[in-house]
Amino acid sequence: MDRIDRISEEIKKELSGLIRNEIKDPRLPEFVSITAVRVTKDLRFAKIYVSVLGDEAKKKDAIAALVHAAGFIRHEIGHRINLRYTPEFHFELDNSIEQGMHISRLIDQTLAKGQESKPQNEQED
Protein backbone atom coordinates (compact mmCIF):
# COMPACT_ATOMS: atom_id res chain seq x y z
CA MET A 1 0.00 0.00 0.00
CA ASP A 2 1.53 3.30 -1.01
CA ARG A 3 1.51 6.59 0.87
CA ILE A 4 -1.55 8.07 -0.87
CA ASP A 5 -3.59 4.94 -0.09
CA ARG A 6 -2.56 5.08 3.57
CA ILE A 7 -3.50 8.77 3.77
CA SER A 8 -6.84 8.04 2.06
CA GLU A 9 -7.62 5.28 4.59
CA GLU A 10 -6.63 7.48 7.53
CA ILE A 11 -8.85 10.32 6.25
CA LYS A 12 -11.70 7.84 5.78
CA LYS A 13 -11.33 6.60 9.37
CA GLU A 14 -11.13 10.09 10.88
CA LEU A 15 -13.96 11.43 8.72
CA SER A 16 -16.23 8.55 9.72
CA GLY A 17 -15.59 9.39 13.38
CA LEU A 18 -16.25 13.09 12.77
CA ILE A 19 -19.58 12.39 11.07
CA ARG A 20 -20.65 9.97 13.78
CA ASN A 21 -19.55 12.02 16.80
CA GLU A 22 -18.88 15.67 15.98
CA ILE A 23 -21.18 16.96 13.23
CA LYS A 24 -24.60 17.76 14.67
CA ASP A 25 -26.40 18.94 11.55
CA PRO A 26 -30.08 17.85 11.58
CA ARG A 27 -29.92 17.29 7.81
CA LEU A 28 -27.44 14.47 8.37
CA PRO A 29 -29.34 11.18 8.76
CA GLU A 30 -28.26 8.49 11.17
CA PHE A 31 -27.10 6.05 8.48
CA VAL A 32 -24.31 7.82 6.62
CA SER A 33 -21.14 5.98 5.75
CA ILE A 34 -17.95 6.87 3.95
CA THR A 35 -17.40 4.17 1.34
CA ALA A 36 -14.16 5.48 -0.16
CA VAL A 37 -11.72 8.38 -0.16
CA ARG A 38 -9.55 9.22 -3.16
CA VAL A 39 -6.78 11.74 -2.51
CA THR A 40 -4.84 13.32 -5.38
CA LYS A 41 -1.09 12.72 -5.51
CA ASP A 42 -0.36 16.34 -4.55
CA LEU A 43 -2.71 16.04 -1.52
CA ARG A 44 -4.65 19.13 -2.59
CA PHE A 45 -8.03 17.47 -3.15
CA ALA A 46 -9.91 14.49 -1.76
CA LYS A 47 -13.04 13.01 -3.31
CA ILE A 48 -15.22 11.53 -0.57
CA TYR A 49 -17.76 8.89 -1.58
CA VAL A 50 -20.75 8.90 0.78
CA SER A 51 -23.49 6.31 1.09
CA VAL A 52 -26.77 7.44 2.64
CA LEU A 53 -29.64 5.15 3.54
CA GLY A 54 -32.92 6.85 2.65
CA ASP A 55 -34.82 8.58 -0.11
CA GLU A 56 -33.45 11.13 -2.57
CA ALA A 57 -34.32 14.07 -0.30
CA LYS A 58 -32.33 12.58 2.58
CA LYS A 59 -29.38 11.94 0.26
CA LYS A 60 -29.39 15.52 -1.02
CA ASP A 61 -29.73 16.87 2.53
CA ALA A 62 -26.82 14.72 3.71
CA ILE A 63 -24.54 15.94 0.92
CA ALA A 64 -25.61 19.56 1.59
CA ALA A 65 -24.83 19.12 5.30
CA LEU A 66 -21.38 17.68 4.53
CA VAL A 67 -20.61 20.45 2.03
CA HIS A 68 -21.71 22.99 4.65
CA ALA A 69 -19.40 21.37 7.23
CA ALA A 70 -16.46 20.99 4.81
CA GLY A 71 -14.45 23.80 6.45
CA PHE A 72 -14.90 22.31 9.91
CA ILE A 73 -14.06 18.84 8.57
CA ARG A 74 -10.91 20.10 6.86
CA HIS A 75 -9.81 21.92 10.01
CA GLU A 76 -10.37 18.85 12.21
CA ILE A 77 -8.65 16.47 9.78
CA GLY A 78 -5.72 18.90 9.64
CA HIS A 79 -5.34 18.66 13.42
CA ARG A 80 -5.75 14.89 13.57
CA ILE A 81 -3.51 13.91 10.66
CA ASN A 82 -0.10 15.51 10.31
CA LEU A 83 0.16 16.48 6.63
CA ARG A 84 1.85 19.33 4.84
CA TYR A 85 -1.42 20.11 3.06
CA THR A 86 -4.88 19.22 4.24
CA PRO A 87 -6.88 18.38 1.13
CA GLU A 88 -9.97 20.22 0.02
CA PHE A 89 -12.93 17.85 0.26
CA HIS A 90 -15.47 17.14 -2.47
CA PHE A 91 -18.40 14.93 -1.53
CA GLU A 92 -20.11 12.55 -3.96
CA LEU A 93 -23.05 10.27 -3.44
CA ASP A 94 -22.22 6.57 -3.69
CA ASN A 95 -25.18 4.32 -4.48
CA SER A 96 -23.20 1.06 -4.64
CA ILE A 97 -24.56 -0.29 -1.34
CA GLU A 98 -28.16 0.32 -2.43
CA GLN A 99 -27.45 -1.21 -5.84
CA GLY A 100 -25.98 -4.28 -4.14
CA MET A 101 -29.04 -4.61 -1.89
CA HIS A 102 -31.33 -4.30 -4.93
CA ILE A 103 -29.41 -7.00 -6.83
CA SER A 104 -29.51 -9.24 -3.76
CA ARG A 105 -33.32 -8.82 -3.54
CA LEU A 106 -33.66 -9.67 -7.24
CA ILE A 107 -31.57 -12.82 -6.78
CA ASP A 108 -33.64 -13.85 -3.76
CA GLN A 109 -36.88 -13.29 -5.71
CA THR A 110 -35.57 -15.30 -8.65
CA LEU A 111 -34.52 -18.17 -6.40
CA ALA A 112 -37.91 -18.12 -4.64
CA LYS A 113 -39.73 -18.28 -8.00
CA GLY A 114 -37.45 -21.14 -9.05
CA GLN A 115 -38.38 -23.09 -5.91
CA GLU A 116 -42.10 -22.49 -6.54
CA SER A 117 -41.95 -23.76 -10.11
CA LYS A 118 -40.12 -27.04 -9.27
CA PRO A 119 -42.24 -30.18 -9.14
CA GLN A 120 -42.96 -31.52 -5.62
CA ASN A 121 -40.63 -34.54 -5.88
CA GLU A 122 -37.60 -32.40 -6.88
CA GLN A 123 -37.95 -30.06 -3.88
CA GLU A 124 -37.24 -32.83 -1.37
CA ASP A 125 -33.65 -33.48 -2.63
Buried (B, 14 or more C-beta within 10 A) or exposed (E): EEEBEEBBBBBBBBBBEBBEEEBEBEBBBEEBBBBBBBBEEEBEEBBBBBBBBBEEEBBBBBBBBBEBBBEEBBEBBEEBBEBEEBBEBEBEBBEEBBEEEEEEEEEEEEEEEEEEEEEEEEEEE
